[in-house]
């Protein structure tokens, strides 16, 4: 498969919409920094980019919106899609390039997250089944394994990237390994927010509830509040 037949699909909310669903991401411009980080990685991958934020996503639920975005990229003539979100500060260009190579070797690529979702999916048009994707348990901790099982029964046809952490809750900031964040500005923001986590969390009940509320995950992780 030629590299020019692979598109990079960025499926993510805009920073402004992200803040509505994850209020903590407004602090220190975290949402904007994550968005810039993802944009720079996308540019440096050298792949053609297709961005689908809330203004371009079509459907009444996550599975439909995600599946429609992938299908639209195929309809443009691409043979394969690598899709990412904008909430994984540990994501690097090498993850996308590894996915590109795996797709060239006729493998499907999945980058798992620690919460049972995934931060990257690389899949060819021949392996994508629209109806199957609609029926995955999106926004649950089961979606990664369902995607693996639903795409193919041949385990050798699946290339698994390393497991990374994304940011869906304020508490996720404390779990991130700063050594694995190469973007200096983003690392500084994460370090600052993580250091102030305990003070912010225990300050009063209102903030505690804000931090514990479910949030809109972009890559199939649990989320009861954003269909």
TATAWO-V402141 format. One record per residue. N is the residue number from 0. RES is the residue in one letter. PSI is psi in radians with two decimals (NA if undefined). D_CENTER is the distance of its C-alpha to the mean C-alpha in Angstrom with 2 decimals. Layout:
n=N res=RES psi=PSI d_center=D_CENTER
n=N res=RES psi=PSI d_center=D_CENTER
//
This chain:
n=0 res=X psi=2.20 d_center=24.15
n=1 res=X psi=2.51 d_center=24.47
n=2 res=X psi=-0.57 d_center=21.66
n=3 res=X psi=-0.18 d_center=22.44
n=4 res=X psi=0.16 d_center=21.57
n=5 res=X psi=2.22 d_center=17.87
n=6 res=X psi=2.62 d_center=15.64
n=7 res=X psi=2.03 d_center=12.27
n=8 res=X psi=2.03 d_center=10.39
n=9 res=X psi=1.86 d_center=8.24
n=10 res=X psi=1.77 d_center=7.31
n=11 res=X psi=2.70 d_center=7.32
n=12 res=X psi=2.68 d_center=10.37
n=13 res=X psi=2.77 d_center=13.00
n=14 res=X psi=-0.65 d_center=13.93
n=15 res=X psi=-0.72 d_center=16.92
n=16 res=X psi=-0.59 d_center=15.31
n=17 res=X psi=-0.70 d_center=12.73
n=18 res=X psi=-0.59 d_center=15.93
n=19 res=X psi=-0.61 d_center=17.51
n=20 res=X psi=-0.43 d_center=15.07
n=21 res=X psi=1.43 d_center=14.61
n=22 res=X psi=-0.58 d_center=18.09
n=23 res=X psi=-0.39 d_center=17.90
n=24 res=X psi=-0.14 d_center=15.41
n=25 res=X psi=-0.41 d_center=18.50
n=26 res=X psi=2.27 d_center=20.33
n=27 res=X psi=0.43 d_center=20.92
n=28 res=X psi=0.65 d_center=18.66
n=29 res=X psi=-0.79 d_center=15.53
n=30 res=X psi=-0.76 d_center=13.39
n=31 res=X psi=-0.68 d_center=15.21
n=32 res=X psi=-0.73 d_center=14.97
n=33 res=X psi=-0.70 d_center=11.19
n=34 res=X psi=-0.75 d_center=11.36
n=35 res=X psi=-0.71 d_center=14.18
n=36 res=X psi=-0.84 d_center=12.60
n=37 res=X psi=-0.73 d_center=9.81
n=38 res=X psi=-0.78 d_center=12.75
n=39 res=X psi=-0.71 d_center=15.02
n=40 res=X psi=-0.76 d_center=13.01
n=41 res=X psi=-0.81 d_center=12.72
n=42 res=X psi=-0.79 d_center=16.44
n=43 res=X psi=-0.25 d_center=17.46
n=44 res=X psi=-0.42 d_center=16.07
n=45 res=X psi=0.00 d_center=18.91
n=46 res=X psi=2.67 d_center=17.25
n=47 res=X psi=2.38 d_center=17.78
n=48 res=X psi=2.38 d_center=14.94
n=49 res=X psi=2.04 d_center=14.30
n=50 res=X psi=2.25 d_center=12.54
n=51 res=X psi=1.70 d_center=12.19
n=52 res=X psi=-2.94 d_center=12.31
n=53 res=X psi=-0.38 d_center=14.42
n=54 res=X psi=-0.32 d_center=17.50
n=55 res=X psi=-0.20 d_center=16.65
n=56 res=X psi=2.37 d_center=14.89
n=57 res=X psi=2.15 d_center=17.69
n=58 res=X psi=2.84 d_center=18.25
n=59 res=X psi=-0.10 d_center=19.14
n=60 res=X psi=2.92 d_center=16.34
n=61 res=X psi=-0.85 d_center=12.63
n=62 res=X psi=-0.73 d_center=13.61
n=63 res=X psi=-0.76 d_center=16.00
n=64 res=X psi=-0.76 d_center=13.93
n=65 res=X psi=-0.80 d_center=11.19
n=66 res=X psi=-0.70 d_center=14.16
n=67 res=X psi=-0.65 d_center=16.17
n=68 res=X psi=-0.78 d_center=13.83
n=69 res=X psi=-0.80 d_center=13.81
n=70 res=X psi=-0.69 d_center=17.53
n=71 res=X psi=-0.67 d_center=18.30
n=72 res=X psi=-0.73 d_center=17.12
n=73 res=X psi=-0.69 d_center=19.32
n=74 res=X psi=-0.35 d_center=22.05
n=75 res=X psi=-0.12 d_center=22.12
n=76 res=X psi=0.07 d_center=23.37
n=77 res=X psi=2.58 d_center=20.56
n=78 res=X psi=-0.33 d_center=20.90
n=79 res=X psi=2.75 d_center=17.34
n=80 res=X psi=2.38 d_center=13.78
n=81 res=X psi=2.08 d_center=10.92
n=82 res=X psi=2.41 d_center=7.69
n=83 res=X psi=2.86 d_center=4.59
n=84 res=X psi=-2.87 d_center=3.04
n=85 res=X psi=0.43 d_center=5.76
n=86 res=X psi=0.37 d_center=5.93
n=87 res=X psi=1.65 d_center=6.40
n=88 res=X psi=-0.29 d_center=10.07
n=89 res=X psi=-0.13 d_center=11.01
n=90 res=X psi=2.37 d_center=9.24
n=91 res=X psi=2.92 d_center=12.34
n=92 res=X psi=-0.61 d_center=14.00
n=93 res=X psi=-0.49 d_center=15.55
n=94 res=X psi=-0.70 d_center=12.48
n=95 res=X psi=-0.70 d_center=12.32
n=96 res=X psi=-0.63 d_center=16.10
n=97 res=X psi=-0.67 d_center=16.30
n=98 res=X psi=-0.70 d_center=14.25
n=99 res=X psi=-0.78 d_center=16.63
n=100 res=X psi=-0.72 d_center=19.57
n=101 res=X psi=-0.71 d_center=18.68
n=102 res=X psi=-0.65 d_center=18.43
n=103 res=X psi=-0.46 d_center=21.76
n=104 res=X psi=0.25 d_center=23.08
n=105 res=X psi=0.62 d_center=22.21
n=106 res=X psi=2.66 d_center=19.59
n=107 res=X psi=2.47 d_center=16.33
n=108 res=X psi=2.32 d_center=13.50
n=109 res=X psi=2.28 d_center=10.99
n=110 res=X psi=1.84 d_center=9.25
n=111 res=X psi=2.68 d_center=9.71
n=112 res=X psi=2.91 d_center=8.99
n=113 res=X psi=-0.20 d_center=12.22
n=114 res=X psi=0.21 d_center=11.95
n=115 res=X psi=0.06 d_center=12.04
n=116 res=X psi=-2.69 d_center=8.57
n=117 res=X psi=2.60 d_center=6.42
n=118 res=X psi=-0.23 d_center=3.85
n=119 res=X psi=2.43 d_center=6.05
n=120 res=X psi=2.22 d_center=8.75
n=121 res=X psi=2.10 d_center=11.99
n=122 res=X psi=2.44 d_center=14.72
n=123 res=X psi=2.80 d_center=18.11
n=124 res=X psi=-0.63 d_center=19.78
n=125 res=X psi=-0.49 d_center=22.35
n=126 res=X psi=-0.09 d_center=20.04
n=127 res=X psi=2.14 d_center=18.14
n=128 res=X psi=1.98 d_center=19.95
n=129 res=X psi=-0.85 d_center=19.13
n=130 res=X psi=-0.64 d_center=21.04
n=131 res=X psi=-0.73 d_center=19.56
n=132 res=X psi=-0.61 d_center=15.99
n=133 res=X psi=-0.51 d_center=17.40
n=134 res=X psi=0.06 d_center=18.82
n=135 res=X psi=2.71 d_center=16.05
n=136 res=X psi=1.20 d_center=15.88
n=137 res=X psi=2.55 d_center=12.67
n=138 res=X psi=0.48 d_center=12.05
n=139 res=X psi=2.91 d_center=14.14
n=140 res=X psi=-0.01 d_center=14.20
n=141 res=X psi=-0.14 d_center=15.56
n=142 res=X psi=-0.64 d_center=12.86
n=143 res=X psi=-0.88 d_center=12.08
n=144 res=X psi=-0.59 d_center=15.85
n=145 res=X psi=-0.71 d_center=16.47
n=146 res=X psi=-0.77 d_center=14.35
n=147 res=X psi=-0.84 d_center=16.20
n=148 res=X psi=-0.55 d_center=19.47
n=149 res=X psi=-0.38 d_center=19.06
n=150 res=X psi=-0.80 d_center=18.48
n=151 res=X psi=2.63 d_center=21.49
n=152 res=X psi=-0.14 d_center=24.11
n=153 res=X psi=1.81 d_center=24.49
n=154 res=X psi=-0.47 d_center=22.63
n=155 res=X psi=-0.25 d_center=23.60
n=156 res=X psi=-0.04 d_center=21.64
n=157 res=X psi=2.22 d_center=18.32
n=158 res=X psi=2.06 d_center=17.07
n=159 res=X psi=2.15 d_center=15.01
n=160 res=X psi=3.00 d_center=13.38
n=161 res=X psi=2.69 d_center=13.93
n=162 res=X psi=2.28 d_center=12.32
n=163 res=X psi=2.95 d_center=10.40
n=164 res=X psi=2.40 d_center=9.95
n=165 res=X psi=3.07 d_center=7.45
n=166 res=X psi=1.85 d_center=9.51
n=167 res=X psi=-0.43 d_center=10.29
n=168 res=X psi=2.74 d_center=14.02
n=169 res=X psi=-0.66 d_center=16.52
n=170 res=X psi=-0.35 d_center=17.68
n=171 res=X psi=-0.43 d_center=14.50
n=172 res=X psi=-0.60 d_center=15.86
n=173 res=X psi=-0.37 d_center=18.86
n=174 res=X psi=-0.23 d_center=17.15
n=175 res=X psi=2.39 d_center=15.44
n=176 res=X psi=2.00 d_center=17.61
n=177 res=X psi=-0.50 d_center=18.64
n=178 res=X psi=-0.39 d_center=19.96
n=179 res=X psi=0.09 d_center=16.59
n=180 res=X psi=1.93 d_center=15.57
n=181 res=X psi=-0.35 d_center=17.40
n=182 res=X psi=1.98 d_center=17.06
n=183 res=X psi=-0.77 d_center=20.29
n=184 res=X psi=-0.80 d_center=19.84
n=185 res=X psi=-0.68 d_center=16.50
n=186 res=X psi=-0.72 d_center=18.12
n=187 res=X psi=-0.69 d_center=21.08
n=188 res=X psi=-0.79 d_center=19.32
n=189 res=X psi=-0.76 d_center=17.57
n=190 res=X psi=-0.78 d_center=20.99
n=191 res=X psi=-0.79 d_center=22.84
n=192 res=X psi=-0.67 d_center=20.84
n=193 res=X psi=-0.65 d_center=20.80
n=194 res=X psi=-0.56 d_center=24.52
n=195 res=X psi=0.13 d_center=25.25
n=196 res=X psi=-0.86 d_center=23.32
n=197 res=X psi=-0.79 d_center=26.49
n=198 res=X psi=-0.77 d_center=28.62
n=199 res=X psi=-0.70 d_center=26.22
n=200 res=X psi=-0.71 d_center=25.65
n=201 res=X psi=0.10 d_center=29.36
n=202 res=X psi=-0.82 d_center=30.70
n=203 res=X psi=2.98 d_center=31.16
n=204 res=X psi=-0.65 d_center=30.15
n=205 res=X psi=-0.85 d_center=28.43
n=206 res=X psi=-0.62 d_center=25.87
n=207 res=X psi=-0.77 d_center=25.51
n=208 res=X psi=-0.64 d_center=24.64
n=209 res=X psi=-0.71 d_center=22.17
n=210 res=X psi=-0.51 d_center=20.30
n=211 res=X psi=-0.20 d_center=20.46
n=212 res=X psi=2.59 d_center=19.38
n=213 res=X psi=2.65 d_center=16.44
n=214 res=X psi=2.94 d_center=13.53
n=215 res=X psi=1.71 d_center=11.16
n=216 res=X psi=2.48 d_center=7.91
n=217 res=X psi=-0.32 d_center=5.37
n=218 res=X psi=0.73 d_center=4.43
n=219 res=X psi=0.25 d_center=8.10
n=220 res=X psi=2.99 d_center=9.19
n=221 res=X psi=2.45 d_center=12.66
n=222 res=X psi=1.72 d_center=13.63
n=223 res=X psi=-0.25 d_center=17.24
n=224 res=X psi=-0.28 d_center=17.58
n=225 res=X psi=1.73 d_center=15.32
n=226 res=X psi=NA d_center=16.22
//
